[in-house]
Amino acid sequence: MEGVEDKALIYDSNCPMCCWYTDKFVQTGTLEKDGRISFDELTTTQAACIDWQRGRHEIPLLDKKSGKVMYGLDGLTYILSARWPFFAPVLQHPFGKKLVKPLYQFISYNRRIIVPHGVAAMPKYDCAPDFSLGWRLALILICGGIFVGLSYAITVVQNPMAAMFIFLPTVLYLLTIVLGSRKNGREAMWNATGDFFVTQLSTFLLFLPFFLLMKWLLNDNVYGLLGAWMLMQVRLLFSFVRRMKNKGYMADSQAVV
């Protein structure tokens, strides 16, 4: 169970997930201590080895001796298989690749939306993924679907009055995003919408224990549910505004929200 040698993952330092899992590879010995390099830390020689269009969407694995590069699932399969051989037959099988590839692309194209992070004003190399409406819509639909499904499951939406209080704020947020994004273009609008649905779902999951408490201990007390929901909306507002500020959407007091 040896780690790979003379290889380095080239990661997006503006992506918290990329920073986290590449660091874990180093901590577990899967990669050497210098086996992760951010795009901004690349030397001119190393940068010349990278296919930048591909590297922005599929994390490059650079051979530090030969300069050869593997991308995305191929590189991750090489790393995981070297450390844990049982990954090889699964990830190298054509059917396994077909199953994992959409998930990889979903995360890659949405990586700066899924986990909030401020982006450096003047990065040395621009490694941001291209905007993909399809993958952004997939993120919005998945987060929105989970949110609605869980809300219904805990009987939050089964009371008509409660349903109004629950979904009305979502409609108001979306209207504000659409109106506030007119000057910034379609891409900014969909990015902000994705940010909202991710923030809404994460905030809801944070408050989920309180909703379950109301359901099981207080017999679906409507007032208790609405009280918890109002607290959640306050938390959501502050979290979403902070996210928008960190991403520069609210610069110069011209807010998207």
Secondary structure, 3 states (H helix, E strand, C coil): CCCCCCEEEEECCCCHHHHHHHHHHHHCCCCCCCCEEEHHHCCHHHHHCCCHHHHCCCCEEEECCCCCEEEHHHHHHHHHHHHCCCHHHHHCCHHHHHHHHHHHHHHHHHHHHHCCCCCCCCCCCCCCCCCCHHHHHHHHHHHHHHHHHHHHHCCCCCCHHHHHHHHHHHHHHHHHHHHHCCCCCHHHHHHHHHHHHHHHHHHHHHHHHHHHHHHHHCCCCHHHHHHHHHHHHHHHHHHHHHHHHHCCCCHHHCCCC
